[in-house]
Protein backbone atom coordinates (compact mmCIF):
# COMPACT_ATOMS: atom_id res chain seq x y z
CA UNK A 1 0.00 0.00 0.00
CA UNK A 2 2.72 2.50 0.93
CA UNK A 3 4.80 2.39 -2.22
CA UNK A 4 7.07 5.38 -1.87
CA UNK A 5 10.18 3.59 -3.06
CA UNK A 6 12.32 6.73 -2.75
CA UNK A 7 11.77 6.88 1.00
CA UNK A 8 12.17 3.15 1.46
CA UNK A 9 15.45 3.24 -0.48
CA UNK A 10 16.64 6.19 1.64
CA UNK A 11 15.97 4.24 4.82
CA UNK A 12 17.83 1.19 3.48
CA UNK A 13 20.86 3.28 2.56
CA UNK A 14 21.03 5.59 5.57
CA UNK A 15 19.19 3.68 8.28
CA UNK A 16 16.53 6.34 8.82
CA UNK A 17 13.97 8.31 6.87
CA UNK A 18 14.82 11.91 5.89
CA UNK A 19 13.51 14.72 8.07
CA UNK A 20 12.01 16.50 5.06
CA UNK A 21 10.56 15.03 1.87
CA UNK A 22 9.18 17.28 -0.85
CA UNK A 23 7.89 16.14 -4.23
CA UNK A 24 5.35 17.15 -6.83
CA UNK A 25 1.77 15.90 -6.91
CA UNK A 26 2.70 12.85 -8.96
CA UNK A 27 3.90 11.27 -5.69
CA UNK A 28 0.45 11.64 -4.14
CA UNK A 29 -1.63 8.48 -3.79
CA UNK A 30 -4.21 9.14 -1.07
CA UNK A 31 -4.51 10.81 2.33
CA UNK A 32 -4.06 7.47 4.14
CA UNK A 33 -0.65 7.19 2.48
CA UNK A 34 0.15 10.80 3.46
CA UNK A 35 -0.82 10.05 7.08
CA UNK A 36 1.39 6.94 7.03
CA UNK A 37 4.43 8.90 5.82
CA UNK A 38 3.79 11.89 8.09
CA UNK A 39 4.31 9.55 11.05
CA UNK A 40 7.76 8.63 9.70
CA UNK A 41 8.94 11.87 8.06
CA UNK A 42 8.76 15.16 9.99
CA UNK A 43 7.79 17.20 6.91
CA UNK A 44 6.11 15.21 4.15
CA UNK A 45 5.44 17.89 1.54
CA UNK A 46 3.51 16.21 -1.24
CA UNK A 47 0.43 18.09 -2.37
CA UNK A 48 -2.93 16.48 -2.92
CA UNK A 49 -4.40 16.17 -6.39
CA UNK A 50 -7.91 17.53 -6.81
CA UNK A 51 -10.15 19.25 -4.28
CA UNK A 52 -9.07 19.67 -0.68
CA UNK A 53 -11.03 19.89 2.53
CA UNK A 54 -10.15 22.43 5.23
CA UNK A 55 -7.58 20.24 7.02
CA UNK A 56 -5.84 19.33 3.75
CA UNK A 57 -5.67 22.99 2.75
CA UNK A 58 -4.27 23.92 6.18
CA UNK A 59 -1.62 21.18 5.85
CA UNK A 60 -0.51 22.50 2.46
CA UNK A 61 -0.40 26.09 3.73
CA UNK A 62 1.73 25.32 6.79
CA UNK A 63 5.12 27.00 7.00
CA UNK A 64 7.06 23.71 6.96
CA UNK A 65 5.18 22.43 3.89
CA UNK A 66 5.75 25.67 1.99
CA UNK A 67 9.43 25.86 2.98
CA UNK A 68 9.99 22.32 1.72
CA UNK A 69 8.24 23.07 -1.56
CA UNK A 70 10.24 26.30 -2.01
CA UNK A 71 13.49 24.38 -1.48
CA UNK A 72 12.39 21.77 -4.03
CA UNK A 73 11.48 24.47 -6.56
CA UNK A 74 14.86 26.15 -6.06
CA UNK A 75 16.71 22.89 -6.60
CA UNK A 76 14.74 22.14 -9.75
CA UNK A 77 15.41 25.68 -10.96
CA UNK A 78 19.16 25.20 -10.54
CA UNK A 79 19.02 21.93 -12.45
CA UNK A 80 17.06 23.68 -15.19
CA UNK A 81 19.76 26.36 -15.49
CA UNK A 82 22.48 23.73 -15.66
CA UNK A 83 20.58 22.00 -18.45
CA UNK A 84 19.64 25.12 -20.41
CA UNK A 85 22.72 27.34 -20.02
CA UNK A 86 25.57 24.96 -19.32
CA UNK A 87 24.60 22.10 -21.61
CA UNK A 88 23.74 19.43 -19.05
CA UNK A 89 21.62 17.53 -21.53
CA UNK A 90 23.80 14.50 -22.05
CA UNK A 91 26.81 13.33 -20.16
CA UNK A 92 29.18 11.16 -22.15
CA UNK A 93 31.10 10.02 -19.09
CA UNK A 94 31.73 6.30 -19.05
CA UNK A 95 32.54 5.87 -15.36
CA UNK A 96 31.24 7.42 -12.15
CA UNK A 97 34.39 9.46 -11.41
CA UNK A 98 34.20 11.05 -14.84
CA UNK A 99 30.48 11.71 -14.40
CA UNK A 100 31.02 13.25 -10.95
CA UNK A 101 33.82 15.53 -12.18
CA UNK A 102 31.69 16.61 -15.14
CA UNK A 103 28.74 17.55 -12.90
CA UNK A 104 31.08 19.17 -10.37
CA UNK A 105 32.61 21.34 -13.10
CA UNK A 106 29.17 22.45 -14.29
CA UNK A 107 28.07 23.32 -10.76
CA UNK A 108 31.33 25.22 -10.18
CA UNK A 109 30.77 27.23 -13.38
CA UNK A 110 27.19 27.97 -12.34
CA UNK A 111 28.37 29.20 -8.93
CA UNK A 112 31.06 31.39 -10.51
CA UNK A 113 28.49 33.01 -12.81
CA UNK A 114 26.23 33.62 -9.79
CA UNK A 115 29.10 35.24 -7.89
CA UNK A 116 30.10 37.40 -10.85
CA UNK A 117 26.58 38.64 -11.59
CA UNK A 118 25.23 38.73 -8.02
C-alpha positions as CSV (number, residue, x, y, z in Angstrom):
1,X,0.0,0.0,0.0
2,X,2.7,2.5,0.9
3,X,4.8,2.4,-2.2
4,X,7.1,5.4,-1.9
5,X,10.2,3.6,-3.1
6,X,12.3,6.7,-2.7
7,X,11.8,6.9,1.0
8,X,12.2,3.1,1.5
9,X,15.5,3.2,-0.5
10,X,16.6,6.2,1.6
11,X,16.0,4.2,4.8
12,X,17.8,1.2,3.5
13,X,20.9,3.3,2.6
14,X,21.0,5.6,5.6
15,X,19.2,3.7,8.3
16,X,16.5,6.3,8.8
17,X,14.0,8.3,6.9
18,X,14.8,11.9,5.9
19,X,13.5,14.7,8.1
20,X,12.0,16.5,5.1
21,X,10.6,15.0,1.9
22,X,9.2,17.3,-0.9
23,X,7.9,16.1,-4.2
24,X,5.4,17.1,-6.8
25,X,1.8,15.9,-6.9
26,X,2.7,12.8,-9.0
27,X,3.9,11.3,-5.7
28,X,0.5,11.6,-4.1
29,X,-1.6,8.5,-3.8
30,X,-4.2,9.1,-1.1
31,X,-4.5,10.8,2.3
32,X,-4.1,7.5,4.1
33,X,-0.7,7.2,2.5
34,X,0.2,10.8,3.5
35,X,-0.8,10.1,7.1
36,X,1.4,6.9,7.0
37,X,4.4,8.9,5.8
38,X,3.8,11.9,8.1
39,X,4.3,9.5,11.0
40,X,7.8,8.6,9.7
41,X,8.9,11.9,8.1
42,X,8.8,15.2,10.0
43,X,7.8,17.2,6.9
44,X,6.1,15.2,4.1
45,X,5.4,17.9,1.5
46,X,3.5,16.2,-1.2
47,X,0.4,18.1,-2.4
48,X,-2.9,16.5,-2.9
49,X,-4.4,16.2,-6.4
50,X,-7.9,17.5,-6.8
51,X,-10.2,19.3,-4.3
52,X,-9.1,19.7,-0.7
53,X,-11.0,19.9,2.5
54,X,-10.2,22.4,5.2
55,X,-7.6,20.2,7.0
56,X,-5.8,19.3,3.8
57,X,-5.7,23.0,2.8
58,X,-4.3,23.9,6.2
59,X,-1.6,21.2,5.8
60,X,-0.5,22.5,2.5
61,X,-0.4,26.1,3.7
62,X,1.7,25.3,6.8
63,X,5.1,27.0,7.0
64,X,7.1,23.7,7.0
65,X,5.2,22.4,3.9
66,X,5.8,25.7,2.0
67,X,9.4,25.9,3.0
68,X,10.0,22.3,1.7
69,X,8.2,23.1,-1.6
70,X,10.2,26.3,-2.0
71,X,13.5,24.4,-1.5
72,X,12.4,21.8,-4.0
73,X,11.5,24.5,-6.6
74,X,14.9,26.2,-6.1
75,X,16.7,22.9,-6.6
76,X,14.7,22.1,-9.7
77,X,15.4,25.7,-11.0
78,X,19.2,25.2,-10.5
79,X,19.0,21.9,-12.5
80,X,17.1,23.7,-15.2
81,X,19.8,26.4,-15.5
82,X,22.5,23.7,-15.7
83,X,20.6,22.0,-18.5
84,X,19.6,25.1,-20.4
85,X,22.7,27.3,-20.0
86,X,25.6,25.0,-19.3
87,X,24.6,22.1,-21.6
88,X,23.7,19.4,-19.1
89,X,21.6,17.5,-21.5
90,X,23.8,14.5,-22.1
91,X,26.8,13.3,-20.2
92,X,29.2,11.2,-22.1
93,X,31.1,10.0,-19.1
94,X,31.7,6.3,-19.1
95,X,32.5,5.9,-15.4
96,X,31.2,7.4,-12.2
97,X,34.4,9.5,-11.4
98,X,34.2,11.1,-14.8
99,X,30.5,11.7,-14.4
100,X,31.0,13.3,-10.9
101,X,33.8,15.5,-12.2
102,X,31.7,16.6,-15.1
103,X,28.7,17.5,-12.9
104,X,31.1,19.2,-10.4
105,X,32.6,21.3,-13.1
106,X,29.2,22.4,-14.3
107,X,28.1,23.3,-10.8
108,X,31.3,25.2,-10.2
109,X,30.8,27.2,-13.4
110,X,27.2,28.0,-12.3
111,X,28.4,29.2,-8.9
112,X,31.1,31.4,-10.5
113,X,28.5,33.0,-12.8
114,X,26.2,33.6,-9.8
115,X,29.1,35.2,-7.9
116,X,30.1,37.4,-10.9
117,X,26.6,38.6,-11.6
118,X,25.2,38.7,-8.0
